């Protein structure tokens, strides 16, 4: 399967390997297809029971990773990395039910902006708006959210059907009680009402009980609409929620990613079964030449097969945006973070190319995590790839 040019390596997946794809078989054909299997009914039932048990265990582990009270801040960036809004948030996460009926319940609290009609000199207590996030269960995680979950690495990817939750954070946190319900309030950019993709990539800190949840919002035309990040600490005693800086020097934002990096990647199918389909050892080099052009070289050796792939990319830096040859862009963000996506998803789909959305985080000098979400030509999330790397 063709893949859009992008500055990293991920294994390609054939269409037939996507477990979430709607089958073109009729019911009659499906029955015939199954009867061709050499499995007996008993073996088939036993396998289904084992797979169901595995998926429930994975879902419980995913829920456990998210449980607790989170305090943090929500950041909105435009496509070139300018900070547009910053809102304090809290998130309470619990579960209810057992076994296959277990569900994840999340309540988001948004610190409301003070009203412009407040009495001068009167210091009001901050108001927190409450927003109930749709519950996550076995069905939604597998079919709608197309989860990509890495238990040991503490990372996950999710799909959202709308940007309603993100819009609520912006309305409550920036407008508060002064929100008149306008579709496009002055001085506030809201996400598209009909985004073609809303993707969450979440990476957990390797040093503390902290995580960064990064959202790509792509507009109906397949162009980057905005980038949003929740930076959150877990615990009831968080008095000063973590926040990203707003430094704007593109050179400073690029520095953490320059140099040679050695690492390992794991690729898993989307869905609660989350089967690992590929692993590889990676070596990447990012440097700037004398002409100010970025050079990115990648070497990847597939685990167990000793198949080595070499790739060479060139790109240019403008403000906080890196644009690579082939139509892929990376937005440099504060806090050692970046987010990558195609310049135009619609073009990729028209050319029958898969595409990728990426979130990277250099939390401390010399260590980097990356999470890449891969979509097929029909816009279905077929896999997620987690990278862990050290700087040489």
Secondary structure, DSSP 8 states (H G I E B T S, - for coil): --B---SS------GGG-TTS-----HHHHHHHHHTS---HHHHHHHHHHHHHHHHHHHHHHHHHH-EEEEEEEEEE-TT--EEEEEEEEEEEEEES-GGG-EEEEEEEEE----TTS-TT------EEEEEEEEE-HHIIIIIS--EEETTTTEEEEEES--HHHHHHHIIIIIGGG----TT-TT-----TT-SEEEEEEEE-SSSSEEEEEEEEE-TTSSEEEEEEEEEEESTT-SS---------HHHHHHTT-EEEEEEEEEEESSTT--EEEEEEEEEEEEE-TTS-EEEEEEEEETTT--EEEEEEEEEEETTEEEETTTEEEEEETTTEEEEEES-HHHHHHTT-BEEEEEEEEEETTEEEEEEEEE-TTS-EEEEEEEEEEE-
